[in-house]
């Protein structure tokens, strides 16, 4: 006769297949959800009613198997498919995908979640966040842009806000110094036509003589700079060195200013290296002889030639009003000798451009090669203990094949006093080839030419864009051409990712059977690689889902048929009792 057990069995079939339809519907609905992981439902039979436990074989019987009747179906559980979905390129810098194992780590209100969905964005504070506001976790950098490992923080990418400048440390030069050039014979010589005299002293002028005691050439017997009228300004404006105008400088003349102060002022303004014996026997530097003749002798070499005329010397009184200059100048010698000069720009630690001149002059030739003297000048040099335009001088030598014999770089210190930058700025000027570079300064017959072909350092730059590498490193590009590491993404791997608990919005939390997370970086400890500008797609297989949909709906219909058939049998049983 009909049994109510069949009704309950059919009901279990309806219930189980209905739940499976829920799972299939969720999969199909999320077919276009980035990084969605499909689910499948697994069934299992419920316990069975045992009619006979069976018997074992004996001499009289071959034995009987158990006799059992199943009591329906139950849901054994669900399984999430964590296989990778297809990777689709988006070109959006904040879109990220993990190819392989691993989860992004995000945080909300102090609670950590894990996700495969990398559709991130920057909020108003330039934090990297999910579309629902969770902060993406990773490793920050220190002041030197080194990754701070072990301390996870919410990643911040300050596009448009982070600025950077880098001091120049090395400049590489290339070119040729003409080995067939003419040797120098003299430096420039400029002298004041009228000798200086001390109107009150019986001894010749010396460096210690006071300028306020100088006789006025246009009014003999009177002081050129009367004490009552000090201070005066003695300035050089428009004078040239090697055809290039030197910076305007002024010397304040008061009651204590000496002739030596004026000598030092002129040497510093023109960057003359004093005390060097020129080929003609003269000694470089501003000087005054026993007869009171004041002259300026420059260093040898064409790049050191001095050009000064009467209009370049300007005098002004205590009120700053110009006064007629009693000085007239004449140039009796012009610097000669093969030479070349180049101007380049370096940067201090604040990104301020600093102009530097580098000149080479042929000094000597011999059986072992040639010797060239270099002069380094900088109008941006600021140092209260060294006021000279010249910040370095020395020699380099070449062998008979025109190759550098002196390969050590030239180290110069550029004063940045009072600028707020690191003081001094130390720059290495390299003339030899370095690494795989074949660039080097040569000494062959021909034209002298030299140029800076490489230098590090940069002016102020603003973070303009960024990209993410395979190891999760975030590299920022600045408007000054520099690139720096500004962070690194952290990822988590699990022994059993299927054990994670779905918290909604593509977020997962640690489950009882997931295991503890291993926090690492992409590409390490089994974690997959990071792909920037891309998103992982859903791994839902629509073809398989539609097949499952047909099978499940068929199973549902068959279970309902059991109920209807059992109902018919019960109705016939009731009819027998009427």
C-alpha atoms as one frame of an Amber mdcrd trajectory, in Angstrom:
protein
   0.000   0.000   0.000   1.032   3.644  -0.368   3.428   4.980   2.271   3.836
   8.442   3.754   7.556   7.716   3.691   7.476   8.201  -0.073   5.917  11.631
   0.461   8.745  12.677   2.741  11.319  11.236   0.375   9.836  13.232  -2.488
   9.777  16.317  -0.279  13.495  15.952   0.474  14.131  15.797  -3.273  12.130
  18.983  -3.809  13.957  20.782  -0.999  17.453  19.727  -2.096  16.924  20.577
  -5.759  15.357  23.909  -4.806  18.522  24.795  -2.830  20.665  23.778  -5.780
  18.602  26.055  -8.012  19.456  28.864  -5.548  23.174  28.161  -6.013  22.901
  27.945  -9.815  20.894  31.161  -9.927  23.511  32.957  -7.830  26.277  31.723
 -10.126  24.478  32.851 -13.270  23.578  36.217 -11.722  27.260  36.840 -10.950
  28.623  35.743 -14.317  29.884  39.315 -14.888  30.998  40.083 -11.335  34.799
  40.650 -11.278  36.715  37.858  -9.514  33.490  36.072  -8.512  34.064  32.447
  -7.562  31.333  30.013  -8.537  29.719  27.602  -6.086  28.375  24.121  -6.517
  26.069  22.142  -4.267  26.710  18.478  -3.461  23.974  16.032  -2.443  24.132
  12.975  -0.235  21.519  10.287   0.575  20.014  10.410   4.067  20.191   7.428
   6.373  18.398   4.257   5.214  15.780   2.065   6.924  17.284  -1.403   7.398
  14.878  -4.284   6.748  17.535  -6.940   7.157  21.149  -6.727   8.219  22.021
  -9.697   5.989  23.579 -13.034   6.869  26.991 -14.463   6.415  27.642 -17.551
   4.261  27.272 -20.969   5.939  27.247 -24.590   4.953  23.522 -24.421   4.255
  23.322 -20.896   2.791  25.387 -18.673   0.623  24.535 -15.607   2.775  22.313
 -12.623   2.152  23.143  -8.972   1.657  21.583  -6.251   3.801  18.125  -5.120
   2.793  17.768  -1.313   3.114  15.393   1.344   1.832  16.658   4.920   1.423
  14.716   7.735   3.068  15.546  10.600   0.727  18.251  13.168  -0.079  20.057
  15.838   1.894  22.455  18.681   1.089  25.973  17.470   1.878  27.482  20.951
   1.456  28.709  23.505  -1.034  32.093  23.864  -2.680  33.498  27.173  -3.896
  35.652  27.043  -7.007  38.738  29.213  -6.385  40.292  28.589  -9.774  41.452
  31.772 -11.533  39.093  33.624 -13.784  40.264  35.180 -17.026  42.388  38.358
 -16.725  40.997  41.354 -18.604  43.106  44.459 -19.234  41.414  47.720 -18.230
  44.267  50.243 -18.362  43.132  51.742 -15.048  46.154  52.073 -12.754  44.154
  51.232  -9.623  42.749  48.001 -11.103  44.725  44.966  -9.919  44.505  41.232
 -10.465  46.264  38.275  -8.883  47.297  35.574 -11.311  47.569  32.509  -9.112
  46.928  31.964  -5.424  46.390  34.694  -2.903  43.990  37.352  -1.699  44.186
  41.103  -1.323  44.036  42.193   2.298  41.602  44.995   3.101  40.508  46.524
   6.375  37.371  48.181   7.658  36.918  49.470  11.204  39.891  47.423  12.363
  38.583  44.142  10.923  40.501  42.413   8.146  38.861  40.925   5.095  40.267
  39.083   2.104  39.207  39.519  -1.486  40.134  38.598  -5.027  38.326  41.586
  -6.499  40.911  44.254  -7.366  38.634  47.050  -8.597  40.226  49.652  -6.319
  40.187  53.450  -6.360  41.747  56.425  -4.579  39.641  58.286  -2.032  39.834
  62.000  -1.172  42.828  61.315   1.075  44.556  59.356  -1.731  44.162  56.076
   0.139  43.796  52.964  -2.005  40.345  51.560  -1.182  37.727  49.129  -2.453
  34.510  50.415  -4.013  32.827  49.883  -0.639  35.496  51.811   1.277  37.779
  49.151   2.764  41.438  50.255   2.855  43.869  48.082   0.918  46.767  46.878
   3.073  50.433  46.764   2.186  53.868  48.010   3.163  54.856  51.679   3.215
  58.268  53.223   2.466  60.643  55.246   4.628  62.058  58.679   3.820  64.570
  57.072   1.462  61.833  55.157  -0.392  62.851  51.775   1.023  60.075  49.281
   1.775  59.321  48.983   5.504  58.820  45.241   5.756  56.715  43.593   8.439
  54.487  46.559   9.252  51.251  46.553   7.275  49.398  49.807   6.756  46.695
  51.188   4.555  48.359  52.112   1.277  48.432  55.771   0.321  49.356  56.904
  -3.208  49.704  60.704  -3.071  49.354  61.512  -6.768  49.670  65.262  -7.231
  50.819  65.782  -3.641  54.128  63.958  -3.136  57.123  66.003  -4.244  60.759
  64.996  -4.605  64.079  66.549  -5.528  67.477  64.885  -5.701  70.912  66.393
  -5.265  73.417  65.821  -8.046  76.251  63.522  -7.057  77.908  62.678 -10.378
  78.339  64.282 -13.779  79.860  62.347 -16.694  81.702  64.250 -19.424  82.700
  63.343 -22.940  84.606  65.099 -25.682  88.106  65.792 -26.914  90.870  68.143
 -25.895  92.978  69.237 -28.858  96.438  67.710 -28.366  97.757  69.839 -31.231
  96.690  73.123 -29.690  99.035  75.968 -28.832 100.682  76.119 -25.436  99.878
  79.251 -23.412 102.419  82.052 -23.184 100.651  84.457 -20.849  97.571  85.361
 -18.890  95.499  88.504 -19.336  96.947  91.670 -17.759  94.822  94.721 -16.966
  96.319  97.680 -15.074  95.134 101.009 -13.703  96.865 103.800 -15.623  97.421
 106.019 -12.564  99.453 104.580  -9.667  97.889 104.475  -6.243  99.622 106.570
  -3.595  99.183 107.050   0.110  98.815 110.805   0.614  99.913 110.631   4.239
 102.536 107.876   4.330 106.183 107.877   3.435 106.309 104.124   2.795 105.183
 102.274  -0.375 101.649 100.878  -0.488 101.166  97.325   0.830  98.245  94.996
   1.253  97.749  96.377   4.752  97.354  99.958   3.537  93.919 101.445   4.189
  91.851 102.423   1.171  90.688 105.574   2.939  94.319 106.777   2.806  94.597
 106.505  -0.987  95.273 109.761  -2.806  92.619 110.903  -5.270  94.370 110.839
  -8.699  92.146 113.665  -9.897  92.680 115.776  -6.779  96.182 115.175  -5.443
  96.588 115.596  -1.705  93.050 114.574  -0.904  91.703 111.177   0.107  89.967
 109.168  -2.590  87.578 107.799   0.024  87.344 110.401   2.817  86.444 108.896
   6.172  83.583 111.306   6.589  81.960 109.903   3.484  82.287 106.179   4.092
  80.992 103.663   3.325  81.537 103.606  -0.424  80.683 100.842  -2.875  83.317
  99.603  -5.316  81.515  97.329  -7.772  82.320  95.327 -10.878  79.434  95.116
 -13.307  79.708  93.815 -16.878  83.277  92.522 -16.780  83.937  89.261 -18.596
  85.989  86.119 -18.158  86.502  83.994 -21.244  83.782  85.943 -23.042  81.231
  85.254 -20.314  79.974  88.015 -18.037  80.934  87.460 -14.423  78.328  88.053
 -11.687  77.995  91.614 -10.432  79.714  91.995  -7.074  80.367  94.952  -4.769
  82.923  95.721  -2.063  81.880  97.989   0.764  84.724 100.385   1.616  84.800
 101.731   5.164  87.472 103.036   7.495  88.970  99.540   7.982  89.009  98.278
   4.390  92.517  97.489   3.161  94.214  97.155  -0.184  94.359  93.396   0.451
  90.576  93.387   0.833  90.325  94.916  -2.647  92.810  92.366  -4.030  90.806
  89.478  -2.554  87.570  90.977  -3.862  88.863  91.146  -7.441  90.351  87.625
  -7.300  87.114  86.219  -5.919  84.888  88.058  -8.395  86.820  86.804 -11.433
  87.597  83.392  -9.954  91.311  83.913 -10.440  93.465  81.225  -8.862  96.148
  83.480  -7.333  99.820  82.680  -6.986 100.104  80.546 -10.160 103.272  81.208
 -12.198 102.311  81.937 -15.794 104.618  81.010 -18.726 105.679  84.646 -19.165
 106.953  84.764 -15.578 104.034  86.762 -14.179 102.117  85.587 -11.143  98.343
  85.374 -11.356  96.105  87.507  -9.177  95.313  91.133  -8.430  98.436  92.885
  -7.085 100.091  96.197  -6.342 103.766  96.866  -6.835 106.132  99.142  -4.947
 105.389 102.021  -7.296 101.680 101.813  -6.504 100.680 100.339  -9.861  97.578
  98.195  -9.370  97.180  95.399 -11.907  95.112  92.271 -12.459  96.865  89.217
 -13.927  94.641  86.343 -14.981  95.419  82.664 -15.303  96.754  81.376 -18.629
  94.484  79.905 -21.287  91.851  81.461 -23.524  88.889  80.485 -21.261  90.550
  82.588 -18.517  90.959  85.775 -20.555  89.745  88.863 -18.684  87.933  91.791
 -20.303  87.473  94.892 -18.142  86.866  98.432 -19.267  86.332 101.687 -17.424
  82.548 101.381 -17.417  82.727  98.034 -15.625  84.067  99.689 -12.449  81.443
 101.684 -10.628  81.701 103.781  -7.484  78.822 104.950  -5.353  78.652 106.984
  -2.185  77.092 106.163   1.171  73.662 107.049  -0.204  74.142 104.735  -3.195
  74.454 107.582  -5.678  77.019 106.973  -8.425  80.109 109.107  -8.425  82.613
 109.727 -11.171  85.289 107.054 -11.241  88.842 108.382 -11.227  90.157 105.090
 -12.607  91.177 104.368 -16.173  92.233 100.914 -17.319  94.416  99.525 -20.053
  94.937  95.916 -21.108  98.517  95.051 -21.960  98.157  91.285 -22.434  95.483
  88.827 -23.547  95.384  85.255 -22.273  96.248  82.697 -24.921  96.701  78.942
 -25.188  94.410  76.080 -26.236  91.380  75.744 -24.033  87.683  74.961 -23.899
  84.844  75.612 -21.509  81.409  74.144 -20.925  78.560  75.215 -18.676  76.238
  72.723 -17.020  73.589  72.715 -14.295  73.513  70.555 -11.180  70.901  70.443
  -8.409  71.193  70.782  -4.649  69.186  68.712  -2.160  66.190  71.058  -2.514
  66.187  70.779  -6.298  67.561  74.301  -6.837  69.543  74.556 -10.096  73.199
  75.485  -9.633  75.199  76.692 -12.644  78.789  75.432 -12.969  81.521  76.263
 -15.505  84.277  73.753 -16.289  87.285  74.931 -18.321  90.366  73.051 -19.536
  93.592  74.776 -20.628  96.579  73.050 -22.194  99.438  73.396 -19.720 102.304
  71.273 -21.026 103.294  68.580 -23.503 106.067  66.038 -23.171 107.379  62.583
 -23.961 104.801  60.946 -21.708 101.770  62.853 -22.978  99.998  66.116 -22.210
  98.867  67.878 -19.048  95.737  70.032 -18.917  94.709  72.323 -16.099  91.051
  72.531 -15.178  89.169  75.393 -13.548  85.729  74.957 -11.986  83.691  78.149
 -11.408  80.185  78.600 -10.042  78.309  81.855  -9.747  75.836  80.074  -7.433
  78.554  79.102  -4.936  77.631  80.537  -1.494  80.222  80.193   1.247  81.183
  82.940   3.681  84.609  81.328   4.150  85.326  81.084   0.415  83.921  83.932
  -1.646  85.742  83.060  -4.856  83.924  82.331  -8.095  86.462  79.535  -8.544
  85.700  76.396  -6.534  88.369  74.054  -7.858  91.514  73.811  -9.914  94.004
  71.081 -10.709  95.496  69.040 -13.519  94.684  65.905 -15.462  97.071  64.073
 -17.770  96.819  61.975 -20.932  99.208  59.363 -22.315 100.751  59.401 -25.765
  97.708  57.576 -27.192  95.351  60.306 -26.017  93.910  58.224 -23.199  93.332
  59.534 -19.711  96.144  58.789 -17.296  94.278  60.500 -14.458  91.039  58.551
 -14.181  90.055  59.668 -10.680  87.015  61.963 -10.842  87.265  65.622  -9.924
  85.469  66.318  -6.659  84.126  69.839  -6.139  82.336  71.370  -3.171  79.700
  73.969  -3.997  78.666  76.125  -1.066  74.923  76.315  -0.379  75.176  78.312
   2.814  71.927  79.900   3.951  69.813  78.200   1.267  68.363  75.479   3.501
  69.929  72.788   1.314  72.657  70.367   2.357  75.887  72.363   2.564  78.155
  71.867   0.743  76.874  70.194  -2.391  79.481  67.583  -3.298  79.655  66.728
  -6.998  81.980  64.244  -8.709  83.034  65.208 -12.242  84.027  62.075 -14.151
  86.133  62.213 -17.312  86.789  58.460 -17.600  84.439  55.773 -18.948  82.379
  54.034 -16.288  80.716  50.628 -16.291  79.651  49.564 -19.780  79.938  53.101
 -21.086  82.667  53.853 -23.618  82.191  57.587 -23.127  85.414  59.247 -21.988
  87.406  62.425 -22.493  90.164  61.990 -25.089  93.231  64.002 -26.072  93.659
  63.824 -29.843  94.536  66.412 -32.463  91.459  68.228 -33.625  88.867  70.551
 -32.168  88.565  70.962 -28.408  85.014  70.231 -27.333  83.539  68.960 -24.099
  80.013  68.414 -22.795  78.201  66.833 -19.889  76.551  63.681 -21.287  75.032
  62.310 -18.080  74.209  63.525 -14.610  72.059  62.425 -11.750  70.006  64.708
  -9.544  66.859  66.541 -10.497  64.765  69.621  -9.733  61.478  69.532  -7.857
  59.014  66.999  -9.244  55.444  65.997  -8.365  54.119  62.439  -8.372  52.096
  62.280 -11.572  51.352  58.588 -12.104  52.103  55.133 -10.776  52.159  51.486
 -11.765  52.186  48.158  -9.939  54.773  45.493 -10.692  54.461  41.701 -10.579
  55.797  41.640  -7.024  53.230  44.191  -5.887  55.717  47.049  -5.788  54.069
  50.408  -6.475  56.387  52.613  -8.503  55.663  56.315  -8.773  56.707  58.487
 -11.707  57.459  62.148 -10.997  57.270  65.104 -13.343  61.047  65.608 -13.102
  61.689  62.167 -14.612  62.503  60.356 -11.365  60.857  57.079 -10.398  60.618
  55.864  -6.828  59.053  52.977  -4.915  56.114  54.357  -2.926  54.701  51.128
  -1.451  54.105  47.423  -1.906  50.896  45.408  -1.794  50.544  42.575   0.690
  48.689  39.348  -0.127  47.435  36.468   2.007  47.389  32.772   1.185  45.427
  30.037   2.976  45.965  26.310   3.325  42.284  25.777   2.560  40.753  28.830
   0.850  37.452  26.916   0.443  37.131  27.235   4.219  36.773  31.014   4.085
  33.441  32.556   5.032  31.717  34.753   2.470  31.004  38.134   4.112  29.357
  39.687   1.035  30.649  42.347  -1.371  33.345  39.934  -2.591  34.870  39.894
   0.912  35.850  36.812   2.892  36.742  36.286   6.533  38.754  33.550   8.215
  36.699  30.377   8.749  37.082  27.502  11.187  38.515  25.303   8.435  40.425
  27.874   6.355  43.618  27.899   8.383  45.486  31.020   9.423  46.589  33.429
   6.671  50.198  33.580   5.512  50.942  37.241   4.859  53.500  37.752   2.114
  54.088  39.658  -1.112  53.115  38.590  -4.642  55.341  35.850  -6.020  56.461
  34.644  -2.589  55.492  31.467  -0.691  53.143  30.229  -3.388  51.344  33.535
  -3.926  50.577  34.476  -7.522  51.960  37.440  -9.398  50.329  40.836  -9.482
  49.037  42.320 -12.722  48.406  46.050 -12.770  45.787  47.742 -14.905  43.710
  44.560 -15.131  40.835  42.776 -13.405  40.140  39.110 -12.819  36.825  38.046
 -14.320  34.218  35.691 -12.906  35.070  31.995 -13.258  31.400  31.015 -13.784
  31.050  28.537 -16.667  27.645  29.440 -18.107  27.504  26.302 -20.261  27.966
  24.083 -17.232  25.488  26.150 -15.229  22.785  25.727 -17.887  23.381  21.970
 -17.961  23.117  21.866 -14.173  19.986  23.988 -14.418  18.350  21.429 -16.735
  19.389  18.501 -14.550  18.245  20.206 -11.371  14.886  21.243 -12.781  14.431
  17.667 -14.021  15.272  16.378 -10.570  12.795  18.787  -9.044  10.060  17.651
 -11.451  10.815  13.995 -10.752  10.614  14.571  -6.979   7.263  16.290  -7.403
   6.105  13.313  -9.478   6.871  11.026  -6.535   4.621  13.131  -4.314   1.788
  13.231  -6.864   2.025   9.469  -7.484   2.016   8.736  -3.749  -0.989  11.046
  -3.376  -2.867   9.096  -6.024  -2.161   5.828  -4.270  -3.364   7.247  -0.957
  -6.508   8.459  -2.622  -7.185   4.951  -3.962  -6.589   3.502  -0.487  -9.113
   5.920   0.994 -11.579   5.007  -1.751 -11.421   1.321  -0.683 -12.752   2.256
   2.727 -15.926   3.890   1.447
